[in-house]
Amino acid sequence: GDVGDPYFSAMIKGVHVAAAEMHSLVTIIATGRDVALELDSFRLLQSHSASAIVVAGSGIDDDGYRSGLSARIRAFPGRVVLVGRHEVEPDVEAVKIEHDNVGGGRLVGQHLRELGHERVALLTGVRGLSSTEDRIRGVTEGLSIEPLRLEVSPTTDGGYSGMRQVHHEHPEVTAVVGTADQMAIGALDFCRDHDVRVPEDLSLVGFND
C-alpha cells in the first residue's frame, strides 16, 4: 500500500533480513491499493524472474480483484505469500499469513466498554479493505453498541480532520478509535492543539501497535 506506513515498513525490514540470509535481492512495488497496478505488478515481477512474491496488505473486497489475483498466482511459477486476509479461489496455492483483526478489534471494544464508554467514534479509513471491515466488526462486537463511523483518509491528516469533526459535531463522544495507528496519531495531534486531554477528557485508541 504505502511504504511510508510504519506497519508496512516493519514488514519490509523483515523481508530484507530474510532475503539477505538467502543472498537474494528485494524489489518493492508500492501500489497505493490500486487494483490494476497491483495485478500488473505480478507480470512485472515475473518478467524480472522473481522467485517469490509477497503481497503485503489487506485483501480488497472486489470480485475482479479476487479473480485477477487468483489468475496471477496460478500463472506465477514461484512461491506467493499473502499477508492479511485475501480471498482467492479454492484451487490457488499460496502461503497465507493472516492477522486476527476481528479479535483485536473485539478486545479494543471490550476494553472501552469496561471503562464505561457508551458514545464511541470510529475513524474507519478506506472501506472495502478486509482489515478495515474486520476491525470495524470486532470493535462493534466488543462494544455491544453501534459506534459512530467516520470514513477518513487512513493518514495522520485524515485522523486530524476526523477528530475535528467529532469534536465540533459530536461533543457527546468520550472515546475515539482509529482502525490504523496513523489516524489515532492524527487525532491525538488535534487533541493537543485544542487542549483536549487524553485520557482525562477523551480515550483514544489506535490499531496495529
C-alpha positions, 0 to 999 in steps of 0.5 A: 500500500504505502511504504511510508506506513510504519506497519508496512515498513516493519514488514519490509525490514523483515523481508530484507533480513530474510532475503539477505540470509538467502543472498537474494535481492528485494524489489518493492512495488508500492501500489497505493491499493490500486487494483490494476497496478497491483495485478500488473505488478505480478507480470512485472515481477515475473518478467524480472524472474522473481522467485517469490512474491509477497503481497503485503496488505489487506485483501480488497473486497472486489470480485475482479480483484479476487479473480485477477489475483487468483489468475496471477498466482496460478500463472506465477511459477514461484512461491506467493505469500499473502499477508492479511486476509485475501480471498482467492479461489479454492484451487490457488496455492499460496502461503497465507499469513493472516492477522486476527483483526476481528479479535483485536478489534473485539478486545479494543471494544471490550476494553472501552466498554469496561471503562464505561464508554457508551458514545464511541467514534470510529475513524474507519479509513478506506472501506472495502479493505478486509482489515478495515471491515474486520476491525470495524466488526470486532470493535462493534462486537466488543462494544455491544453498541453501534459506534459512530463511523467516520470514513477518513483518509487512513493518514495522520491528516485524515485522523486530524480532520476526523477528530475535528469533526467529532469534536465540533459535531459530536461533543457527546463522544468520550472515546475515539478509535482509529482502525490504523495507528496513523489516524489515532496519531492524527487525532491525538495531534488535534487533541493537543492543539485544542487542549483536549486531554487524553485520557482525562477528557477523551480515550483514544485508541489506535490499531496495529501497535 
